[in-house]
Amino acid sequence: MMKTTRRLVGLTLVGALGLGGCAGHSTPATRETRGTEEHSEARGQPAPGDEQAERDAFARRAIERLRASGETRDIQYDASGFLLRLGAKDGNSGDTVFLSNFFDEYLASPPEHRDEVFTQLTRVRAPPALPKTFAEARPKLMPVVRGRTFFEQLRLVVKSGPGTPVPIPWKPLSGFLGVGLAFDGPDTLQYLGPDELARWGVSFEQALDAALGNLRQRSTEKLVQLAPGTCESPWEDNYASSRLLLEEVVRGCKVQGAPVVLAPHRDLLLITGSEDEDGLRRVASRALQAVMAPRALDGRAMRLSPEGWVTFMPERLSNAWADFRKLELFTRARDYDEQTQQLEKHFQERGEDIFVASFTPYQDERGRSISYAVWLKGVDALLPKAEVIFFMDPALGEEAPPVGIARWDEVAKAAGKLLAPVNGLYPERYRVQGFPDAEQLARWQNDPGDLFDEDGP
């Protein structure tokens, strides 16, 4: 069913509108190697079959390097999750090595440096033991800012399911980011779970306060000025993005209007002013490159308000708006793509036939953009919150056009009970509870071109 519906969707929309999308993906892990990633352009995307072959070859080489480094445990390769499972040893539970970030770094590295990626990978399997007391651990605690998707989807990775507690304590930041805790080792960065905090006898907030103090001590360097009123971070220590938690660092850049930040990469924090159009264009251009690099974070911007960080977008007439729009769409598509892969694997393992609909960004020849998703008649599905919904009836055949096209707000208002929000999922999704009737569809017989206005959706 799933392969058939995806093929139907692709044939019809590509044939009718030339629609296409872009979204990379990576899988979160609870341990990471330290190291500085280059901010490089993304590679051209290979065909799906070629990419899978590349991934499989990378996994085989990773296993060879783990064996050469002395790993004696059983190693199982999960191709669908793109991870290695290492068996238990000496009474400890097994480990999981997620390969996506390493693979992206491998592809982004010059050939002469690619072997270093496998050296880093072998360090993840055996991190040093965490200190037994909070007093011992305190000097090495650090706050980590990551995309909210990272934290939310860990429950799917560990197979605990939507709506259950995540294995890493964290708190949200401006809706699309989150703040967690890590122990900063010499070669690895270990995220802290509730068990470690309980063993040390401290709360998340107490540990975070200590971590912020450590970060503050490491943040004495001045910001790099890109232009008057526009700055970037000088740190390449895996915590540049975390500096947005330090208001004194952000205000070290004298800006026009309210401070605006972008944290497109863990080693890059960009700062400018809400009323500085040149500055906004400059940071957006820089961010568009950084979000394509391995271990990228989020392309959306935040503005510092009296209530804290809030989501920010330039005015529609601003020359910076188009780039901020691209950053927003790219990040949302990437987040949904990561979620789609995890949900499909989750439902497959549970034997549930549920179609996880894609969130697809599209830009026309005039540079106008939308995001869309497809609602299929008669198919049990989870729908992303896209700006436009295409209604399709598989019974009409693969070449049939959509039976209706509408904006999300219109659909949510008119279809009401046909969409049920799924609790505990981020980005948000809705379980379809049927299909619009003929009267509703008759109101949504739009020309696809009508979905755009002169300035965008």
Disulfide bonds with the S-S distance in Angstrom:
Cys231-Cys253 2.24
